């Protein structure tokens, strides 16, 4: 029930975000009232120079799709900036056998939890 209410029943973010997209707080205060989950997501983004969508989802213990909706709202409010992930080799997509990057993400998530 909580994930549904956190995203206002929405399942698709207005801004395209990948699990490895980097998000960071801009310092801009939204002019609309924020829900509790929005506030927690914004604090998570402000706690480090940049975090991935996956890290925010892990920290909030919410499904990634819900966190994408929350972060998308914050991007639209100007409170968060998102940067598309950069992959090794600049190919624009993750090779199926790139275990190094996946292991680094997993290690980062373990450190945050």
N, C-alpha and C positions, 0 to 999 in steps of 0.2 A: 504494500500500500504506500509506503513512504517514497519509493522512487517515482511512482506515478504522480504523487502530489508535489514532489520536489521540482518536477519539470512542467507542472501545470497540465499534465496529461499529454504533452507533446513528445513525439518520438523522433523527430527530425530537427536537427539544428538549422538555423537560418544561415550560418556561416559554416563552410566546409572545414572540418577539423579531422586530422588523422590522430591516431593514438600517440604518434611520436611528434606531433606538432608542439612547438615550444610556445608557452604562454607566459607573459609577465605583466604585472600590474603597471599601469601608466601613472597612477597617482591622481587620476581624475575621479571625482566622487560622482556617482550616478545621481541624476535628478529625480529618479523614481525610487519608491520604497523597494528595498530588496528583501527577499525571503531569507530565512535562516541558512538554507543551503547555498544560496548565492553569496552570502556574507562569508561563509566558511571557504568556499572556492576562491573568493577574492583574497582572503587572508593567506591561503595556501600559495597563491600566485605572488603575493607580496613578500612572503617569507624567504624567497630565494631570487637570485637574478633572473632565472628562467626555469620553468618546470615543464614536463611533458603532460599531455592530457592523461596519459596512463598513470602518472604519479599522482595527479590530483584525484583521479578515480580511486586509486589505492588508499590515499590518505583519508578521503571522505567515506570510503567503504560503500560506494554507490556504483551501479553499473556504468560502464563507459558511455553508453548512449545517453544516459541521463546527464552525466558530467559534460558531454559535448553540448547538450542543450543549454545547460547553465552557463558554460563558458561562452557559447555563442551569444547569449543574452548580454553577458558582460562586455563582449567585443562590441556589440551594437550600442551599448551605453557609453563606450569609450573608456571603460575602466580597466580593460585588459587588451593587450595587443597579442596577436597570434602570428607565428611564423611557421611556414610549411617546413616539414622535416627535410634535412639534407642527408642524402645517402652517399656512402662511399663510392668514389668513382664518378659522381655527378650524373649517373644514369637516370635518376629520377624515380627509380623503383628499387625495392629491396629484393636482392637475389635470394632465392629460396634457401640457399645453403650458407647465408651470411650469419653464421652462429656467433661471431664475435660481437656484432652489434646487438643481437638479441640477448646475449649473455650480459652485456653492459647494461642494458635496460633492466633486466631481471635483477642484477646486483644493485642497481640504483633503487629499485622498488623495495628490495629487502632492507636496505639501509634506512629508508624513510619510514618503514613500518616498524 
